[in-house]
Amino acid sequence: MRITAKSALAALSGGLALVLVAACGSSSGSDAGSANGDSLSGQRLVYVNYGGDTLAAAQKAWLEPFARKTAVQVATDSPSDPAKVKAMVQAGNTTWDVIWLDTGNGSQGCGSLYEKRADLGVRIGDIDPKYVADECAVPVSVEQIALVYNTAKFGNNPPAKITDFMDTAKYPGQRLMYNYAAGGLESLLLASGVAPGKLYPLDLNRAASTVKTLGKNLTLDATLAQESQQLESGDFAMCLCYLGRAALSAQKGAPVKVVWNHSFAAWAALYAIKGSKAPKAQAALLNYIATPEAQAAFTKNVPYGPTTPKSKPKVPAIFEEWLPQNNVGKMDGEAAYNSKWWAQNTEQAFSSWAAMTAG
């Protein structure tokens, strides 16, 4: 999605959209409906993520029910942009309230750009601790990246392992990737033959060489919505894709299948931006989303895994084959996001990504 961690996101930023205004009264005294027993009716929030299907899912699963429950007015914006957050906080003019980020970027701003959970009164007891990277994050989505291929291209000889992504002689055709360092670097390194257990520290030089090897066979998609359109048009051979998005494309009839070999698991979190004019509503929304019920509702709309073990999402049958928990035996070693490495190396990794993908 970004050529740099700073620039392209801002260029892609869409207009602010008010998605709902709930007319019902708030539920005083509940986690979602109030903070310290105070009514939230009439308060305003702006929720931000990367747009497209995940924004639509957040609206349906979280924002609309929360607004009905509390009478908080919720608007949305996209895409998530850490540089924009930094600028608004430093200027003392916060216009966003809650943002979806990878935890590498989020951890860097914990305490300076983003509020600590304890200070807001946000509770995450239902969330698996392994996803908690810092004192600010509210983990909400486990996202799998794996090799997705076009079933119309390869007949009875489809790709069978992630390294087939690099074999343009045996499997000719265009490769797709989301233009974003976190997840993109790991997926490329796995495709180049790095074993899941030896992924970190990320070899940025090897990743750059891999991009160069693919050359014009690699298309970097500026948005996940653009990538979904390409999947649905059939104008591709393989993709290192976010499987939740690919599953939605499959639901729409796209000719796609997944190869689970050495897939990569990452997770995203919500952060409360400092300087909000509605901190009680911020806390109430985060407490609402941190529940098993709310996270199950999101997974029903986009098949990314919840971070709450008690969640029991009921998903459409077509989503079952795309959910990681149903396919562990096919992975032959799953790679997982290292939040600590990313918190310490985000700036360097994004700069390196920008340089290797600039051509």
MARTIKOL-539469 format. One record per residue (C-alpha): residue number from 1; residue in three letters; x, y, z. Coordinates in Angstrom, 2 decimals, padded with zeros to 5 digits. Example, Ala and Ser with C-alpha at 12.3 -4.5 7.8 and 13.67 -1.06 7.14 Angstrom:
2
ATOM  resi  resn       c1       c2       c3
ATOM     1   ALA   012.30  -004.50   007.80
ATOM     2   SER   013.67  -001.06   007.14
//
This chain:
359
ATOM  resi  resn       c1       c2       c3
ATOM     1   MET   000.00   000.00   000.00
ATOM     2   ARG   002.89   002.33   000.52
ATOM     3   ILE   006.00   003.14  -001.44
ATOM     4   THR   007.32   004.67   001.75
ATOM     5   ALA   006.00   004.42   005.26
ATOM     6   LYS   005.15   008.10   005.06
ATOM     7   SER   004.12   009.30   001.65
ATOM     8   ALA   001.84   007.11  -000.40
ATOM     9   LEU  -000.67   006.49   002.35
ATOM    10   ALA  -001.42   010.17   002.63
ATOM    11   ALA  -001.78   010.44  -001.13
ATOM    12   LEU  -004.36   007.67  -001.13
ATOM    13   SER  -006.34   009.00   001.79
ATOM    14   GLY  -010.02   009.18   001.02
ATOM    15   GLY  -012.54   011.66   002.28
ATOM    16   LEU  -013.97   011.41   005.75
ATOM    17   ALA  -017.30   009.59   005.76
ATOM    18   LEU  -019.90   009.75   008.47
ATOM    19   VAL  -021.19   006.23   008.56
ATOM    20   LEU  -023.93   006.49   011.13
ATOM    21   VAL  -025.53   008.58   013.80
ATOM    22   ALA  -027.34   006.49   016.36
ATOM    23   ALA  -030.53   008.05   017.64
ATOM    24   CYS  -031.06   005.62   020.47
ATOM    25   GLY  -030.06   006.30   024.04
ATOM    26   SER  -026.84   005.09   025.59
ATOM    27   SER  -026.52   002.13   027.91
ATOM    28   SER  -025.27   003.87   031.02
ATOM    29   GLY  -022.94   001.87   033.21
ATOM    30   SER  -021.89  -000.74   030.63
ATOM    31   ASP  -018.41  -001.02   029.16
ATOM    32   ALA  -019.67  -000.12   025.71
ATOM    33   GLY  -022.24   002.41   026.71
ATOM    34   SER  -020.37   004.55   029.19
ATOM    35   ALA  -017.15   005.33   030.95
ATOM    36   ASN  -017.40   005.79   034.69
ATOM    37   GLY  -021.17   005.79   034.32
ATOM    38   ASP  -021.28   008.93   032.16
ATOM    39   SER  -023.53   009.07   029.12
ATOM    40   LEU  -021.73   009.04   025.77
ATOM    41   SER  -024.71   010.28   023.76
ATOM    42   GLY  -023.71   012.87   021.19
ATOM    43   GLN  -019.96   012.29   021.42
ATOM    44   ARG  -018.10   011.86   018.13
ATOM    45   LEU  -015.36   009.46   017.04
ATOM    46   VAL  -013.41   008.91   013.85
ATOM    47   TYR  -012.36   005.30   013.25
ATOM    48   VAL  -009.55   004.66   010.75
ATOM    49   ASN  -008.30   001.56   008.98
ATOM    50   TYR  -006.97   000.64   005.52
ATOM    51   GLY  -010.36   000.85   003.83
ATOM    52   GLY  -012.25  -001.48   001.55
ATOM    53   ASP  -013.59  -004.78   002.87
ATOM    54   THR  -012.10  -004.45   006.36
ATOM    55   LEU  -013.66  -001.03   006.80
ATOM    56   ALA  -017.04  -002.35   005.66
ATOM    57   ALA  -016.67  -005.27   008.08
ATOM    58   ALA  -015.75  -002.95   010.95
ATOM    59   GLN  -018.79  -000.82   010.24
ATOM    60   LYS  -021.14  -003.78   010.24
ATOM    61   ALA  -019.61  -005.76   013.11
ATOM    62   TRP  -018.46  -002.98   015.44
ATOM    63   LEU  -019.27   000.60   014.62
ATOM    64   GLU  -022.97   000.38   013.82
ATOM    65   PRO  -023.84  -001.83   016.84
ATOM    66   PHE  -021.70   000.34   019.13
ATOM    67   ALA  -023.40   003.50   017.89
ATOM    68   ARG  -026.85   002.01   018.36
ATOM    69   LYS  -025.91   001.02   021.89
ATOM    70   THR  -024.32   004.29   022.93
ATOM    71   ALA  -025.61   007.06   020.61
ATOM    72   VAL  -021.98   007.93   019.84
ATOM    73   GLN  -021.62   009.38   016.34
ATOM    74   VAL  -019.01   007.37   014.45
ATOM    75   ALA  -017.31   008.50   011.26
ATOM    76   THR  -014.65   006.63   009.28
ATOM    77   ASP  -011.58   007.54   007.30
ATOM    78   SER  -008.88   005.62   005.44
ATOM    79   PRO  -006.17   004.61   004.95
ATOM    80   SER  -004.28   004.28   008.23
ATOM    81   ASP  -001.27   006.60   008.18
ATOM    82   PRO   001.17   006.74   011.13
ATOM    83   ALA   002.81   009.86   009.69
ATOM    84   LYS  -000.51   011.67   009.68
ATOM    85   VAL  -001.11   010.64   013.30
ATOM    86   LYS   002.27   012.01   014.33
ATOM    87   ALA   001.59   015.32   012.56
ATOM    88   MET  -001.82   015.82   014.12
ATOM    89   VAL  -000.70   014.91   017.65
ATOM    90   GLN   002.35   017.16   017.48
ATOM    91   ALA   000.20   019.99   016.15
ATOM    92   GLY  -002.33   019.53   018.96
ATOM    93   ASN  -005.10   018.98   016.42
ATOM    94   THR  -006.24   015.35   016.68
ATOM    95   THR  -009.03   014.64   014.22
ATOM    96   TRP  -008.80   010.83   014.28
ATOM    97   ASP  -009.58   008.83   017.41
ATOM    98   VAL  -009.05   005.09   016.90
ATOM    99   ILE  -006.70   003.62   014.28
ATOM   100   TRP  -005.95   000.10   013.00
ATOM   101   LEU  -002.19  -000.52   012.67
ATOM   102   ASP   000.42  -003.24   012.55
ATOM   103   THR   001.93  -003.44   016.01
ATOM   104   GLY   005.41  -002.50   014.81
ATOM   105   ASN   004.22   000.96   013.87
ATOM   106   GLY   001.89   001.14   016.85
ATOM   107   SER   004.51   000.17   019.41
ATOM   108   GLN   006.79   002.94   018.23
ATOM   109   GLY   004.20   005.54   019.22
ATOM   110   CYS   002.92   003.90   022.41
ATOM   111   GLY   002.77   006.56   025.11
ATOM   112   SER   003.70   009.42   022.79
ATOM   113   LEU   001.15   009.17   019.99
ATOM   114   TYR  -001.19   006.56   021.42
ATOM   115   GLU  -002.82   006.28   024.84
ATOM   116   LYS  -001.91   003.48   027.19
ATOM   117   ARG  -004.79   001.13   027.90
ATOM   118   ALA  -004.51   001.52   031.66
ATOM   119   ASP  -004.78   005.29   031.40
ATOM   120   LEU  -008.01   005.03   029.42
ATOM   121   GLY  -009.52   002.14   031.36
ATOM   122   VAL  -009.39  -000.29   028.44
ATOM   123   ARG  -009.50  -003.97   029.43
ATOM   124   ILE  -008.24  -006.80   027.21
ATOM   125   GLY  -008.66  -009.83   029.47
ATOM   126   ASP  -010.38  -011.83   026.72
ATOM   127   ILE  -007.51  -011.34   024.24
ATOM   128   ASP  -004.76  -013.96   023.92
ATOM   129   PRO  -001.62  -012.41   025.54
ATOM   130   LYS   000.62  -013.64   022.72
ATOM   131   TYR  -000.83  -010.93   020.49
ATOM   132   VAL  -000.23  -008.08   022.95
ATOM   133   ALA   002.86  -006.18   021.81
ATOM   134   ASP   002.77  -003.10   024.04
ATOM   135   GLU   000.80  -001.15   026.65
ATOM   136   CYS  -001.35   000.62   024.05
ATOM   137   ALA  -002.45  -002.06   021.57
ATOM   138   VAL  -005.86  -003.71   021.49
ATOM   139   PRO  -005.24  -006.68   019.14
ATOM   140   VAL  -008.24  -007.36   016.94
ATOM   141   SER  -007.35  -009.41   013.87
ATOM   142   VAL  -005.05  -012.33   012.98
ATOM   143   GLU  -004.21  -012.02   009.30
ATOM   144   GLN  -002.73  -014.81   007.21
ATOM   145   ILE  -000.65  -014.22   004.09
ATOM   146   ALA  -000.13  -017.18   001.76
ATOM   147   LEU   000.36  -018.12  -001.87
ATOM   148   VAL  -002.89  -017.75  -003.83
ATOM   149   TYR  -003.02  -018.90  -007.44
ATOM   150   ASN  -005.29  -018.54  -010.44
ATOM   151   THR  -006.96  -021.91  -011.05
ATOM   152   ALA  -007.61  -021.02  -014.68
ATOM   153   LYS  -003.89  -020.64  -015.46
ATOM   154   PHE  -002.28  -023.93  -014.49
ATOM   155   GLY  -004.78  -026.73  -015.06
ATOM   156   ASN  -003.76  -029.99  -013.39
ATOM   157   ASN  -000.30  -028.72  -012.46
ATOM   158   PRO  -000.88  -025.88  -009.99
ATOM   159   PRO   001.78  -024.49  -007.65
ATOM   160   ALA   002.22  -026.58  -004.52
ATOM   161   LYS   004.68  -024.64  -002.33
ATOM   162   ILE   005.41  -021.01  -001.61
ATOM   163   THR   008.75  -021.07  -003.45
ATOM   164   ASP   006.81  -021.69  -006.69
ATOM   165   PHE   006.09  -017.96  -006.55
ATOM   166   MET   009.66  -017.44  -007.78
ATOM   167   ASP   009.52  -020.02  -010.59
ATOM   168   THR   008.40  -017.86  -013.50
ATOM   169   ALA   009.61  -020.43  -016.04
ATOM   170   LYS   007.42  -023.29  -014.82
ATOM   171   TYR   004.59  -021.01  -013.70
ATOM   172   PRO   004.60  -017.96  -015.99
ATOM   173   GLY   002.43  -014.95  -015.37
ATOM   174   GLN   002.08  -011.87  -013.23
ATOM   175   ARG   002.68  -012.00  -009.46
ATOM   176   LEU   000.77  -009.72  -007.10
ATOM   177   MET   001.68  -008.33  -003.69
ATOM   178   TYR   000.36  -005.62  -001.42
ATOM   179   ASN   002.87  -002.76  -001.38
ATOM   180   TYR   003.62  -002.71   002.33
ATOM   181   ALA   006.80  -003.67   004.17
ATOM   182   ALA   005.30  -005.46   007.18
ATOM   183   GLY   004.13  -008.81   005.86
ATOM   184   GLY   005.53  -008.07   002.42
ATOM   185   LEU   009.13  -008.59   003.47
ATOM   186   GLU   008.36  -011.80   005.31
ATOM   187   SER   006.33  -013.24   002.45
ATOM   188   LEU   009.03  -012.49  -000.11
ATOM   189   LEU   011.71  -014.07   002.06
ATOM   190   LEU   009.61  -017.19   002.56
ATOM   191   ALA   009.06  -017.35  -001.21
ATOM   192   SER   012.82  -017.06  -001.72
ATOM   193   GLY   013.36  -020.17   000.41
ATOM   194   VAL   013.96  -018.86   003.93
ATOM   195   ALA   012.65  -021.36   006.49
ATOM   196   PRO   009.85  -020.12   008.79
ATOM   197   GLY   011.97  -020.68   011.89
ATOM   198   LYS   014.85  -018.61   010.49
ATOM   199   LEU   012.86  -015.63   009.24
ATOM   200   TYR   014.05  -013.12   011.85
ATOM   201   PRO   016.05  -010.97   011.84
ATOM   202   LEU   014.76  -010.15   008.37
ATOM   203   ASP   017.44  -010.25   005.68
ATOM   204   LEU   016.69  -006.96   003.89
ATOM   205   ASN   019.42  -007.50   001.30
ATOM   206   ARG   017.98  -010.89   000.36
ATOM   207   ALA   014.52  -009.35   000.09
ATOM   208   ALA   015.86  -006.66  -002.25
ATOM   209   SER   017.51  -009.32  -004.40
ATOM   210   THR   014.22  -011.25  -004.54
ATOM   211   VAL   012.35  -008.18  -005.79
ATOM   212   LYS   015.03  -007.65  -008.44
ATOM   213   THR   014.81  -011.28  -009.54
ATOM   214   LEU   011.07  -011.02  -010.10
ATOM   215   GLY   011.45  -007.76  -012.00
ATOM   216   LYS   008.51  -006.97  -014.25
ATOM   217   ASN   006.76  -010.18  -013.19
ATOM   218   LEU   005.88  -008.50  -009.88
ATOM   219   THR   003.01  -006.05  -009.48
ATOM   220   LEU   002.82  -004.13  -006.21
ATOM   221   ASP  -000.77  -003.15  -005.48
ATOM   222   ALA  -001.30   000.24  -003.88
ATOM   223   THR  -004.41  -000.93  -002.02
ATOM   224   LEU  -005.92  -004.23  -000.99
ATOM   225   ALA  -009.09  -003.22  -002.81
ATOM   226   GLN  -007.04  -002.97  -006.03
ATOM   227   GLU  -005.59  -006.41  -005.36
ATOM   228   SER  -009.07  -007.86  -004.85
ATOM   229   GLN  -010.16  -006.41  -008.19
ATOM   230   GLN  -007.23  -008.11  -009.93
ATOM   231   LEU  -008.06  -011.44  -008.29
ATOM   232   GLU  -011.64  -011.15  -009.46
ATOM   233   SER  -010.66  -010.14  -012.99
ATOM   234   GLY  -008.38  -013.18  -013.32
ATOM   235   ASP  -005.56  -010.97  -014.58
ATOM   236   PHE  -002.82  -012.62  -012.51
ATOM   237   ALA  -000.99  -015.92  -012.02
ATOM   238   MET  -000.07  -015.90  -008.32
ATOM   239   CYS  -000.40  -013.63  -005.34
ATOM   240   LEU   001.12  -013.42  -001.89
ATOM   241   CYS  -002.27  -012.42  -000.57
ATOM   242   TYR  -004.05  -011.61   002.65
ATOM   243   LEU  -006.36  -014.60   002.82
ATOM   244   GLY  -009.33  -012.78   004.30
ATOM   245   ARG  -009.47  -010.58   001.22
ATOM   246   ALA  -008.85  -013.51  -001.12
ATOM   247   ALA  -011.72  -015.41   000.51
ATOM   248   LEU  -014.07  -012.52  -000.22
ATOM   249   SER  -012.92  -012.60  -003.84
ATOM   250   ALA  -013.55  -016.36  -003.95
ATOM   251   GLN  -017.04  -015.72  -002.59
ATOM   252   LYS  -017.60  -013.40  -005.56
ATOM   253   GLY  -016.53  -016.10  -008.02
ATOM   254   ALA  -012.81  -015.37  -008.45
ATOM   255   PRO  -010.83  -018.40  -009.77
ATOM   256   VAL  -008.56  -018.70  -006.74
ATOM   257   LYS  -007.12  -021.39  -004.48
ATOM   258   VAL  -004.65  -021.19  -001.61
ATOM   259   VAL  -001.35  -023.00  -000.97
ATOM   260   TRP  -000.83  -023.18   002.79
ATOM   261   ASN   002.86  -024.16   002.68
ATOM   262   HIS   004.86  -021.74   004.86
ATOM   263   SER   002.07  -019.21   005.22
ATOM   264   PHE   002.68  -016.14   007.36
ATOM   265   ALA   000.57  -015.06   010.33
ATOM   266   ALA   000.46  -011.42   011.40
ATOM   267   TRP  -001.93  -009.46   013.56
ATOM   268   ALA  -003.25  -005.96   013.74
ATOM   269   ALA  -004.34  -003.86   016.68
ATOM   270   LEU  -006.39  -000.78   017.40
ATOM   271   TYR  -004.79   002.23   019.05
ATOM   272   ALA  -006.39   005.22   020.78
ATOM   273   ILE  -004.81   008.38   019.41
ATOM   274   LYS  -003.67   010.98   021.91
ATOM   275   GLY  -005.49   014.31   022.03
ATOM   276   SER  -008.94   012.90   021.29
ATOM   277   LYS  -011.83   015.18   022.15
ATOM   278   ALA  -013.83   012.13   023.27
ATOM   279   PRO  -011.53   009.90   025.38
ATOM   280   LYS  -014.44   008.22   027.18
ATOM   281   ALA  -015.97   007.23   023.87
ATOM   282   GLN  -012.54   006.05   022.70
ATOM   283   ALA  -012.28   003.73   025.69
ATOM   284   ALA  -015.85   002.52   025.33
ATOM   285   LEU  -015.36   001.58   021.67
ATOM   286   LEU  -012.14  -000.30   022.40
ATOM   287   ASN  -013.73  -002.15   025.32
ATOM   288   TYR  -016.62  -003.10   023.05
ATOM   289   ILE  -014.35  -004.43   020.28
ATOM   290   ALA  -012.12  -006.37   022.71
ATOM   291   THR  -014.94  -008.85   023.46
ATOM   292   PRO  -015.28  -012.35   021.97
ATOM   293   GLU  -018.71  -011.50   020.60
ATOM   294   ALA  -017.56  -008.41   018.71
ATOM   295   GLN  -014.53  -010.17   017.27
ATOM   296   ALA  -016.61  -013.14   016.17
ATOM   297   ALA  -018.92  -010.73   014.37
ATOM   298   PHE  -015.98  -009.26   012.47
ATOM   299   THR  -014.69  -012.70   011.39
ATOM   300   LYS  -018.15  -013.50   010.06
ATOM   301   ASN  -017.78  -010.60   007.64
ATOM   302   VAL  -014.07  -011.00   006.77
ATOM   303   PRO  -012.44  -014.37   007.54
ATOM   304   TYR  -009.50  -013.15   009.57
ATOM   305   GLY  -009.06  -014.91   012.89
ATOM   306   PRO  -010.14  -013.25   016.14
ATOM   307   THR  -007.58  -012.57   018.89
ATOM   308   THR  -010.05  -013.73   021.54
ATOM   309   PRO  -009.89  -017.51   022.11
ATOM   310   LYS  -013.49  -017.60   023.34
ATOM   311   SER  -014.82  -016.30   020.04
ATOM   312   LYS  -016.95  -018.80   018.13
ATOM   313   PRO  -017.54  -017.17   014.75
ATOM   314   LYS  -020.11  -018.73   012.45
ATOM   315   VAL  -018.81  -018.11   008.97
ATOM   316   PRO  -020.21  -018.88   005.49
ATOM   317   ALA  -019.22  -022.33   004.25
ATOM   318   ILE  -016.97  -020.92   001.52
ATOM   319   PHE  -014.85  -019.20   004.18
ATOM   320   GLU  -014.03  -022.45   005.97
ATOM   321   GLU  -011.30  -023.46   003.53
ATOM   322   TRP  -009.60  -020.07   003.95
ATOM   323   LEU  -009.40  -020.01   007.76
ATOM   324   PRO  -005.91  -020.83   009.15
ATOM   325   GLN  -007.23  -022.74   012.15
ATOM   326   ASN  -008.82  -025.23   009.76
ATOM   327   ASN  -005.63  -025.82   007.76
ATOM   328   VAL  -002.73  -026.05   010.21
ATOM   329   GLY  -001.77  -029.51   008.99
ATOM   330   LYS  -001.15  -028.15   005.47
ATOM   331   MET   001.28  -025.42   006.48
ATOM   332   ASP   004.45  -027.48   006.95
ATOM   333   GLY   005.66  -024.77   009.30
ATOM   334   GLU   003.88  -021.49   009.87
ATOM   335   ALA   005.85  -018.25   010.14
ATOM   336   ALA   004.66  -015.64   012.63
ATOM   337   TYR   005.07  -011.89   012.96
ATOM   338   ASN   007.76  -010.78   015.41
ATOM   339   SER   006.38  -007.64   017.09
ATOM   340   LYS   009.60  -007.00   019.02
ATOM   341   TRP   011.76  -007.01   015.88
ATOM   342   TRP   009.37  -004.69   014.08
ATOM   343   ALA   009.17  -002.25   017.00
ATOM   344   GLN   012.95  -001.95   016.91
ATOM   345   ASN   013.42  -001.91   013.12
ATOM   346   THR   010.30  -000.33   011.59
ATOM   347   GLU   011.99   002.77   010.18
ATOM   348   GLN   014.87   000.85   008.61
ATOM   349   ALA   012.58  -001.85   007.21
ATOM   350   PHE   010.19   000.61   005.60
ATOM   351   SER   013.05   002.65   004.17
ATOM   352   SER   014.59  -000.48   002.70
ATOM   353   TRP   011.23  -001.55   001.28
ATOM   354   ALA   010.80   001.86  -000.35
ATOM   355   ALA   014.24   001.59  -001.95
ATOM   356   MET   013.82  -001.96  -003.25
ATOM   357   THR   010.36  -001.31  -004.71
ATOM   358   ALA   010.99   002.18  -006.12
ATOM   359   GLY   011.64   000.95  -009.64
//
